Amino acid sequence: MKIIISGITGQDGYYLSRLLASKGDQVHGIVRRNSQKSFGVLDTDPELKSKLKLHYGDVTDKHSLDTIFKEVRPDRVYHLAAQSFVQESWSNPELTYEINIKGTLNMLNSFREYSPEGRFYFASSSEMFGKVETKSQDEKTFPWPRSPYGISKLAGFYTGVNYREAYGLFVSNGILFNHESPHRGEEFVTRKISLAAVKIHLGVESELVLGNLDSQRDWGYSADYVKAMELILDYERPDDFVIATGETHSVRDFVQTAFSHLGLDWKKHVKVDEKYKRPADVSYLRGDSSKARKLLGWKPTVSFQELVKMMVDADLKRVSGQKKKAE
């Protein structure tokens, strides 16, 4: 199949392109041009990058998308590109809406024009649920987003539903709860924790400053979640699916697991600063992926503890190598 992935240079784009390329699919990626000529996570895997067909484009520029879609005529589209950092969405809500809402509209319109018989996946987020009033959240949970990012993902979700119902397009939404990996961006709290734990262990740094340690999330492994994306488009009809582990852990749990894996007492190194707390925080999220497990046969394969240790081990290898080169 001919496949287009937006956001291919990020964590999920990397794991998804690796999965699809391994099956012989022709994978095309939309890449934003930058002065560093960087291809993000793909730069860590030259062998994979050589198998992909990368196109310069921007989801906020409809003309560039039309050019790509007209050339490729994809069978499937995975729209992952987004301004995905919640904290940044508070600092720059205009950019967040531009990329996440207008960008999604542009992708859907190019898809409708050049691949109306294809299948389209939109990466929504558990942040659309926000201020939850239920123990767990599924596809029918009332959305109450608490950040510009959450609002933008809810808008993208309903834009997809609208195009599915109005134009008869195969558009499916994956409501993905938090998912991490060693390729997670360093600005995200999970990677911030794993990297700081390693640097403290190696004597490079002495402390880690965080915001709300009591915030609870449902954390899974990115490679498991991109498999769910594929299964969602493999399903017989377009639909919406929550993808989650069904377990909730606090930021404090993540810190304790990461630091103890390196033999460290986290209480001696971690400080809390109010400036890292958000104007309207989401304190608790826990996904109910029963529908995906029943209809798609999907289930997570990596536990919370395994995920944290995986991230710490990868950062330990990475930072140790950098330290040796510097010496």
URQUILIN-V792344 format. One record per residue. N is the residue number from 0. PHI is phi in degrees with one decimal (NA if undefined). OMEGA is omega in radians with two decimals (NA if undefined). D_FIRST is the distance of its C-alpha to the first C-alpha in Angstrom with 1 decimal. Layout:
BEGIN
[[N	PHI	OMEGA	D_FIRST] [N	PHI	OMEGA	D_FIRST]]
END
This chain:
BEGIN
[[0	NA	3.03	0.0] [1	-94.6	-3.02	3.8] [2	-127.8	3.02	6.2] [3	-111.8	3.06	9.9] [4	-121.9	2.96	12.6] [5	-90.7	-3.07	16.2] [6	73.6	-3.06	18.8] [7	-70.0	-3.09	16.8] [8	-86.6	3.14	20.3] [9	-93.9	-3.12	21.7] [10	-55.0	-3.09	22.1] [11	-67.9	3.11	19.3] [12	-60.9	3.12	16.9] [13	-63.6	-3.09	17.9] [14	-66.4	3.13	17.4] [15	-68.3	-3.14	14.1] [16	-64.4	3.10	12.6] [17	-64.5	3.14	14.4] [18	-64.5	-3.07	13.0] [19	-72.1	3.12	9.3] [20	-64.6	-3.14	10.1] [21	-66.4	3.14	12.2] [22	-97.1	3.09	9.6] [23	88.9	3.09	8.1] [24	-71.0	3.08	5.0] [25	-87.7	-3.01	5.9] [26	-100.1	3.09	8.2] [27	-109.8	3.14	10.6] [28	-118.8	3.06	13.8] [29	-93.9	-3.05	16.7] [30	-122.5	3.07	19.9] [31	-76.9	3.13	23.4] [32	-66.8	3.10	25.7] [33	-140.5	-3.05	28.7] [34	-66.4	3.13	31.8] [35	-81.6	-3.07	31.2] [36	53.7	-3.12	27.9] [37	-91.7	3.07	26.6] [38	-117.2	3.04	23.1] [39	56.4	-3.10	24.4] [40	-62.2	-3.13	23.3] [41	-60.4	3.13	20.9] [42	-66.6	3.13	24.1] [43	-82.2	-3.08	25.1] [44	-137.5	-3.11	22.3] [45	-57.5	-3.14	22.2] [46	-63.8	3.10	20.2] [47	-64.8	-3.09	17.2] [48	-57.6	-3.13	17.8] [49	-68.0	-3.12	17.7] [50	-90.1	-3.06	14.1] [51	-99.2	3.04	13.0] [52	-109.2	-3.05	13.2] [53	-100.9	-3.11	15.9] [54	-123.3	3.04	17.3] [55	-74.7	3.14	20.7] [56	-168.5	-3.10	21.1] [57	-147.2	-3.08	22.9] [58	-65.1	3.09	22.1] [59	-85.3	-3.14	25.7] [60	-113.8	-3.06	25.3] [61	-59.0	-3.12	23.6] [62	-61.5	-3.13	23.9] [63	-65.6	3.11	21.9] [64	-68.6	3.12	19.1] [65	-58.5	-3.14	19.3] [66	-60.5	-3.13	19.1] [67	-68.9	-3.11	15.9] [68	-63.5	-3.14	14.2] [69	-65.2	3.13	15.7] [70	-74.5	-3.02	14.4] [71	-84.5	-3.03	10.7] [72	49.4	-2.99	10.4] [73	-68.6	3.01	7.7] [74	-80.7	-3.13	6.1] [75	-140.3	3.11	7.6] [76	-129.6	3.04	10.6] [77	-114.2	-3.11	12.8] [78	-95.7	-3.11	16.3] [79	-106.9	-3.04	18.4] [80	-60.9	-3.14	20.6] [81	-169.1	2.85	24.2] [82	-86.1	-2.89	27.8] [83	-104.3	-3.13	27.8] [84	-94.1	-3.04	31.3] [85	-59.2	-3.12	33.6] [86	-59.9	3.13	36.8] [87	-65.3	-3.12	35.6] [88	-66.4	3.05	34.9] [89	-74.3	-3.13	38.6] [90	-73.9	-3.07	39.5] [91	-139.7	-3.13	37.2] [92	-63.6	-3.13	36.2] [93	-61.8	3.13	35.7] [94	-65.1	3.13	33.0] [95	-59.5	3.12	31.4] [96	-68.6	3.14	31.3] [97	-60.4	-3.10	30.2] [98	-76.4	-2.97	27.1] [99	-81.2	-3.14	26.3] [100	-99.0	3.13	27.3] [101	-63.3	3.14	27.1] [102	-61.8	3.11	23.9] [103	-67.8	3.10	22.2] [104	-61.0	3.12	23.7] [105	-62.0	-3.14	22.4] [106	-62.1	-3.14	18.8] [107	-65.7	3.14	19.1] [108	-69.0	3.08	20.7] [109	-66.2	3.09	18.2] [110	-61.9	-3.13	15.4] [111	-62.3	-3.08	17.9] [112	-78.7	-2.99	18.7] [113	-109.6	3.13	15.4] [114	-141.8	-3.07	12.7] [115	-62.9	3.12	15.2] [116	-92.9	-3.11	13.0] [117	-83.7	-3.14	10.4] [118	-127.5	-3.01	11.2] [119	-125.1	3.09	13.3] [120	-113.1	3.05	14.9] [121	-112.9	3.14	18.3] [122	-86.8	3.04	20.1] [123	-87.0	-2.99	23.6] [124	-145.5	3.07	26.5] [125	-63.7	3.12	29.4] [126	-64.4	3.08	31.6] [127	-69.2	3.12	31.4] [128	-78.5	3.01	33.7] [129	58.3	-3.07	36.2] [130	-82.0	-3.03	39.7] [131	-79.6	3.11	39.0] [132	-121.7	3.12	41.8] [133	-126.6	-3.10	40.2] [134	-64.4	3.09	39.9] [135	-141.4	-3.05	36.1] [136	-119.4	3.07	33.5] [137	-124.7	-3.05	30.9] [138	-65.1	-3.10	29.0] [139	-102.6	-3.13	32.3] [140	-68.1	3.14	34.2] [141	-66.2	-3.14	35.9] [142	-80.9	3.13	34.5] [143	-145.3	-3.04	37.2] [144	-60.8	-3.05	35.7] [145	-122.8	3.10	38.2] [146	-156.6	3.05	36.7] [147	-56.9	3.11	35.2] [148	-63.2	3.14	31.9] [149	-60.6	3.11	32.1] [150	-63.1	-3.11	32.9] [151	-65.7	3.12	30.0] [152	-72.6	3.06	27.5] [153	-67.7	3.10	29.3] [154	-62.6	3.10	29.0] [155	-62.8	3.12	25.2] [156	-57.4	-3.08	25.0] [157	-74.1	3.02	27.0] [158	-64.7	3.09	25.4] [159	-62.4	3.10	22.1] [160	-60.0	-3.12	24.2] [161	-63.4	3.14	25.9] [162	-67.8	3.09	22.9] [163	-65.0	-3.07	21.6] [164	-80.2	-3.07	25.1] [165	-79.6	-3.03	26.1] [166	-113.7	3.11	23.1] [167	69.0	-3.13	21.4] [168	-83.5	3.07	18.1] [169	-85.2	3.14	15.9] [170	-122.8	-3.13	17.2] [171	-120.2	3.11	17.9] [172	-112.4	2.98	20.2] [173	-106.1	3.10	20.6] [174	-92.8	-3.01	24.3] [175	-87.8	3.01	24.3] [176	-80.6	-3.01	27.7] [177	-53.0	3.11	28.6] [178	-140.6	-2.96	26.5] [179	-128.6	3.09	27.5] [180	-175.3	3.05	26.9] [181	-62.1	-3.13	28.6] [182	-97.2	3.09	26.3] [183	-65.8	3.13	27.8] [184	-62.9	-3.06	29.5] [185	-69.0	3.13	33.2] [186	-79.3	-3.13	34.2] [187	-81.4	-2.98	33.2] [188	-59.9	-3.12	36.0] [189	-64.4	3.13	34.4] [190	-72.5	3.07	33.7] [191	-59.5	3.14	37.1] [192	-70.2	-3.09	38.7] [193	-62.6	-3.12	37.1] [194	-70.0	3.14	37.8] [195	-65.6	3.13	41.4] [196	-59.3	3.13	42.2] [197	-66.0	-3.12	41.3] [198	-65.4	3.07	43.2] [199	-68.5	3.10	46.2] [200	-59.8	-3.11	46.1] [201	-89.8	3.10	46.1] [202	80.3	3.14	48.9] [203	-79.5	3.10	46.9] [204	-131.7	-3.09	47.4] [205	-120.9	-3.11	49.8] [206	-149.7	3.10	48.5] [207	-128.4	-3.14	45.5] [208	-109.9	-3.11	46.0] [209	-128.0	3.11	44.1] [210	-99.2	-3.06	44.4] [211	-85.6	3.13	44.2] [212	-76.2	-3.08	44.2] [213	-89.5	3.12	44.4] [214	-60.8	-3.07	41.1] [215	-116.1	-3.13	39.0] [216	-135.6	3.05	35.2] [217	-99.8	-3.04	32.6] [218	-102.5	3.07	30.9] [219	-129.4	-3.07	27.9] [220	-101.7	-3.05	25.6] [221	-52.9	-3.11	22.6] [222	-62.1	3.05	20.4] [223	-67.8	-3.03	21.3] [224	-74.8	3.09	20.4] [225	-71.4	3.02	16.9] [226	-62.8	3.09	16.3] [227	-63.2	3.11	17.7] [228	-57.8	-3.14	15.3] [229	-63.0	-3.13	12.3] [230	-64.3	3.13	14.7] [231	-63.3	3.11	15.7] [232	-81.5	3.05	12.4] [233	-76.3	-3.06	12.1] [234	-62.3	-3.00	15.6] [235	-63.6	-3.13	16.7] [236	-141.6	3.12	18.0] [237	-70.3	-3.08	18.1] [238	-163.2	-3.14	20.8] [239	-117.2	-3.06	22.5] [240	-135.7	2.96	22.9] [241	-81.3	3.09	25.4] [242	-119.7	-3.05	24.3] [243	-162.3	3.12	27.4] [244	-87.2	-3.08	29.6] [245	86.8	3.10	32.5] [246	-116.6	3.12	34.9] [247	-117.5	3.09	36.8] [248	-135.5	3.14	38.3] [249	-86.7	3.03	40.4] [250	-59.1	3.10	40.1] [251	-60.4	3.10	43.3] [252	-60.9	-3.13	41.6] [253	-63.7	3.13	38.9] [254	-61.0	-3.10	41.7] [255	-61.0	-3.14	43.8] [256	-64.7	-3.13	41.1] [257	-65.9	-3.09	40.0] [258	-70.0	-3.13	43.7] [259	-66.6	3.09	44.9] [260	-61.9	3.13	42.2] [261	-104.7	3.11	44.0] [262	74.4	-3.10	47.4] [263	-107.7	3.01	48.2] [264	-92.2	-3.02	50.0] [265	-61.7	-3.10	48.0] [266	-63.7	3.14	51.0] [267	-83.2	-3.00	52.6] [268	-126.6	-3.04	49.9] [269	-102.4	3.10	48.1] [270	-122.4	3.14	49.7] [271	-110.5	3.12	48.8] [272	-126.8	-3.09	49.1] [273	-58.8	-3.08	49.1] [274	-66.3	3.14	47.4] [275	-88.7	3.11	44.1] [276	-85.3	-3.06	44.3] [277	-84.8	3.14	42.4] [278	-56.2	3.10	44.3] [279	-138.1	-3.00	42.8] [280	-87.5	2.99	41.2] [281	-102.0	-3.00	39.0] [282	-88.0	-3.02	41.0] [283	-154.8	3.02	39.0] [284	-143.3	3.07	35.5] [285	-149.1	-3.04	34.4] [286	-88.0	3.03	31.3] [287	-111.8	-3.08	31.2] [288	-98.5	-3.12	27.7] [289	-55.1	-3.11	29.0] [290	-63.2	-3.14	26.6] [291	-66.3	-3.14	23.5] [292	-67.4	-3.11	25.2] [293	-77.2	-3.03	26.1] [294	-86.7	-3.08	23.0] [295	-102.9	-3.08	20.2] [296	73.3	-3.11	22.2] [297	-89.7	2.98	21.9] [298	-158.3	3.12	24.8] [299	-70.7	-3.12	25.7] [300	-115.1	-3.09	26.5] [301	-115.1	-3.12	28.6] [302	-77.3	3.12	32.0] [303	-58.3	-3.13	33.6] [304	-62.8	3.12	36.0] [305	-64.0	-3.13	33.4] [306	-63.9	-3.13	31.3] [307	-61.0	-3.12	34.4] [308	-65.0	3.09	35.5] [309	-60.4	-3.13	32.1] [310	-67.8	3.12	32.4] [311	-64.8	-3.13	36.0] [312	-61.9	3.14	35.5] [313	-66.3	3.12	32.7] [314	-69.7	3.10	35.0] [315	-63.9	3.10	37.9] [316	-64.7	-3.09	36.2] [317	-68.1	-3.08	35.1] [318	-70.6	3.09	38.5] [319	-61.1	3.11	40.6] [320	-65.0	3.13	38.8] [321	-65.5	-3.11	39.5] [322	-67.2	3.14	43.1] [323	-66.7	3.11	43.7] [324	-64.5	-3.13	42.5] [325	-67.1	-3.14	44.9] [326	-78.1	NA	47.7]]
END
